[in-house]
Amino acid sequence: MGSEYEESRDIISNLPDELLCHILSFLPTKFAVGTSILSKRWRYLWASVPILDFDDELWLNPSTLVELEERIIMFQNFVDGVLRHSEVSCIKKFRLGYRDNNLDSVYSWICIALERRVQELDLHLLIDWGVELPPMFFICKTLVVVKLSCALFLDIPTTVWLPSLKALHLKSVEYSDDDSIQKLLSGCPVLEELVIEREERDNQWVVNVSNPSLKILRIFFFTDGFAHPYEQEDQDYKVVVDAPNLEYLSITDYLSKDYFVKDLPSLVKAFIDVEQDSEEFEESPHNGGISYHGPIYELLGRISNVKCLSLTGVTLDVSFLCPPILPTFHNMTCLEFLFIGGFNWDFLPNFLHSSPNLEALVIETVCKYPM
């Protein structure tokens, strides 16, 4: 009677292997492997899970430096062991969060994931030196999603061919030269989503985004406010965008000085949070007022066919100092202004006059701009 009760109570163990592996795929790999102690039924299930999620944060909670080193070694041995015993020939997702300077191990783990036809590669490396991606990465036919974050050095080879890649995220990585991003994009024929987050010191003066299949572009550029010895006084950060099928554009940029955006005929929604340089304002000799020579109005002109436009108070600071020369937004039905703190109403009549088909106007005070 007791055994029948136990058998009926353990319903989950009677589920098919495929379903159990799907359930385990939502867990970090450390916990998925931990289920092997439950029973013989569970002992080797983890080896068939197609999603591998390694994060050394789950291992590093040391009380002493010696214990820290021991835990780092434990984590490295764990990853090596899982990759050695995994029975998955096609990895759906490989995620690695790592904070140690063992570059050989990182390089080896990435190679193994690529050899097993990984579809999604998510690397978050907080180490002292940039890791270079193996050559096979740039010709991987199975990659659909790539997320690269921190401590990665992108030296793009002559040949790049990522025929399945649809989403690419580049966060705080370092580039070999100004052409790095564009060389990478040139080998992505079906790319739909691109996210670039950067600060200064990434060896990239001009960010050139040119891709005919791109639909979503998110840019986050920030400055640390410090002068750097290598910087050239006569050189500014610039952004170039040529994406005729772009539907969504989000620019949060406190770094760039110039924007060269080709017409975006497919654009539906745009979010613009661009800080204006005080040097772009000067007294006008004609009317004694203030004239503006910055790129924001030209940028608005290039996206004038947008249907829904969101602007922040930082972007609108220029409107407080001089009358804006705005394009006519014939297609725009929704206009949104987001402010931190108070704002001046002087900008509003010009925008309303330039939006003949406007249906919705939103003015919102927020604590933090949406990302």
N, C-alpha and C positions, 0 to 999 in steps of 0.2 A: 504494500500500500504506500509506504514511504517513497520507494523508488518511483512509483507511478506519479506521485505528487511532484517530486523533483523534476521528472521528465516533462510534465505538463507545464511546470512553472518556468522552465528555461526555454521559452518559446523562441527567443532571438537566436539561439544556437542552432535551431532547426531551419533557419532561413538558408536560401541558396548561397553558395560561396560568392557569387557575383554581387549579390545584394549586401552581404557582410563586408566585402571589400569596398563597396561604394560608401558604406557607413564609416569605415575606418579612414577613408580618404579625406574626411573632414577634420581629422585629428592631426596634430603635429606628429611626425614620424616616430618620435620618442615614445609617445603614448600609444600609437598604433602597435609598435613592437611590444610594448608592455602588456598588451592583451594576450600574448602568447602563453602567459602563466595561468590563464583561466582554466584551460582544459586541453586535452589532446585535439579536440575539434578546432581550437583557436591557434594551436602552436605555430603553424606555418602560414596562416592566412595573410599576415602582414606582407609576406614576400610577394604577394600577387597584387598589392595595392599600387595603382599606376601614378599616384601623386606622392611625391617625396618632399617633405617640408622639414628642413633642418634649421634650427636656430640655437646658437650657443647661449642665448640668454636663459634658456631653460636649464642650462648646466652650470652657469657661472653665478654662484652665490657664495663666494668663498669668504672665510674669516681671516685667512692668512695668505701671503703671497705664495707659499709652498702649495697650499690647497688650490689656489688659482691655477698654477701650472699643471697640477694633477688633473684638474677638471678640463683644462684645455686639451690635454692628451686623451682624456676619456672621450671627449666630444669627437676628436679626430678619429680615434679608433672606432667609435660608434658609426660615423659616416662611412668609413672604409668598410666596416663589416656589413652594413645594410646594402651598400652598392655591390659588394661581393656576393651576397646571398639573394639579392632581389631576382625574381624570375620574370620581371617585366621587360619585354623587348622593345616596347614603345611607351616611353614615359609621357604622360599627359602634362604633368607640371613638375618642375624642379625648382624649389625655392631654397635659397641659402642665405642665412644671416650669420655673419662671421666677423670676429673682432681680433683675431690673432694674425701675426705677420708670417705665417707659414704659406708663402705664395705657391710653393710646389704642390701642396695639398689642394689648394683652391683650383689651380690650373688642371690638376688631374681629375678632380670631381667634375669640373665643367666639361672636360673631354669625354668622360664616361657618359654624362647626360646627352651630349651631342651624338655620340656613337649609338645611343639607344633611342634615337629619333625623337628627341624631346619636342613637345609642341609649345609649351610655355616655359620660359626661362626667366626667373626672378632672382636677381643677385643684389644683396644689400651688404656691402663690405665696408666696415669701419676700421681700416688698417692704415699703416703709415705710408705705404708705397702703393702706387697704382698697379693693378693687375692687368696685364695685357690678355685679351681674348685670343684663344687659339685660332689659327688660320681656318680650321674647318667651320668655325662659327659663321664666317662671312659667305659660305656657300651651302648653308644648311637648308635643305628643301622642306623640312618638316616644321620649322619654327613658325608659329602663328602669332604669339605674343612674346615680347621681350621687354623686360624692365631691368634697367641697369642703374644702380644707385651707389654713388660714392666710391672712392678709391679704385676707379677703373680708368685705364688709359686707352683711348681709342686711336689706334694707328691703322687707318683704313687702307687695305691693300688695293692693288690695281683692279682686281676682279672681285666684285660683290654681286651675289645672286641669292636673294632670299625670296623665292617665288610665292611662298605661302604667308609671308608676314603681313598681318593686318593691323597690329597695334605695337607701337614702339614708345617706350618711356625712357628718357635720359635725364637723370637727376644728379647734379653735382659731379659729373664725370669730367675728365680732362681730355682734351683733344690734341692731336699732333699738329694741326694747322687749321687755317681758316676754311679750308675746303672739306674738312672731315665730315661734317653733317651732310653736306650735299652729296659727297661721294657715297656715303652710306645710303641715302635716300634714292640715289640713281639705280640701285639694285633691288628696289622694293616695288615691283610693278602693281601690287594690289593693296598697298598700305592705305588704311582708312583713318587711323588715329595716331597722332604724334603729340607727345607731351615733352617739353623741354624745360627743365628747371636748372638754373645756373646762377652762380655768383661770379665775382671777378676772379682772376687768376686761373682761368681754365684754358688759356691760350687760344681764345676764339674771339676775334674782333668783329667779324661779320658772320651772323647766323643766316645762312641761306637755305630757305625752305622752298624747294621746287619739286613738286610731285603732282602729276595729273589726276591720280586716284584719291588723293587725300580729302577726307570729309570733315575731320575734327582736328583742330589745332589749338593746343593750350600752351601758353608761354608764361613762365614765371622767372623774371630776371631781377636780381637784387644786388645791391652794393653794400659792402661792409663799412663804407665811409672812410676808409684809410687809403692813403697814397701808397703805391707800390713801386719799388725802384725800377722795375723793368718797363713800366708804362711809358708810352710816348705821349708827350704833351699835345702833339698835333694830330693824334689819332683818337677817334671816337668809336664807341660800340654802335653797330648798325644791325638792322633786321631787314631781310629781303624775303618777300613772300610771293610765290607764283603758284597758285593752286586753284585752277579754274572750277573744280568741283567741290570746293570747300563749302560746307553748310554751317559749321559752327566755329567761331573764332573767339578765343579768350586771351587777352593780353594783360598781364600784370607786370609792369616793367618800370623799375626805378634806376635803370642802368643805361639803356640805349639812348642815343641822341638823334638818330635818324631812322626813318622807316621808308622802305621802298616796296610798296604793295601794288601789285598789278590788279586789274579789275577782278572782282570776285562775283561773277554773275549768279552763282548758285547759293550765295550766302543767305541764311535764314535768321541766325541769331548771333549777336556779338556782345562781348563784355570787354570794356576798355577801362583799364586802371593804369594810366601813364602819368608819371611825374614830369612836370615841366621845369626846365632849367631857367634860373633867374636871368642868365645871360641872353636868353631869347627875347626878353622884353627890353625895349629902349624907347626913349622919347621920340615922338614923331615931329619932324620939322614943319609939317604942313598944318597940323591942327593943334599943336601944343599938347596933344594927349600922349597915350602910350600905344605903341604898335607891337605886334607879336610876330616873330619870325620862326617859330617852332614848327615841328612836323605834325602836330595833332590835327590841324584842320585839313591838311593834305590826306592824312590817314582816314579821317571821316569822309572825305570826298571819295576815296577808293572803296568804301563800304556803304555808299549812299543807297544802294538797292536793298539793304538789309530790311527784314520784316520786324525784328525785335531787337532793340538796342538798349544796353545797360551801360551807364557811365558813372564813375565815382566822383566824389568831391575833389579829389586830387587832380583828376583830369580836367575838371571844370574850373579850377583856379584861374586859368587863363581868361575865362569869361568874366571874372570879377574885375579884371584890370583893363580889358579892352573889348570893344564890340566884336563878337565872333562873325567871321565870314563863313557861313555854313552852306553846304550844298542842300539841294531839295531832296528830301527823303520820300520819294513818291510811293514806295512800297511799304513804308513803315506803319504798322498798326499798333505797336506797343513800344512805349518809351519809359525807361526806368532810370531814376537817379538814386544813387546810394551815397549816404554821407556818414561820416563819423563826427558827431558833434553838430554844431550849427551850420547854417548855410545862408547864402545870399540869393534872393529871388531874381536878381537882375538878368541872369542867363536865360530864364524861362521863356519870355516872349519870343526871342529869336528862334529857339528850338520849335516852339509851337507854330510859328509862321512858316518854318521850313518843313513842316510835317502835315501836309494837307489831308492825308487820309488816316490820321491818328485816331485810334479807337480807345486806347487805354493809356493813362498816364499814372505812373507810380513814383512817389517820392518817399523814400524810406531812410530812417536813421538807424544805423546798425552798429553793433559792437565790433564786428569783424566782417570784412568783405568776403563774399563766397569765392571758393576756389574752383 
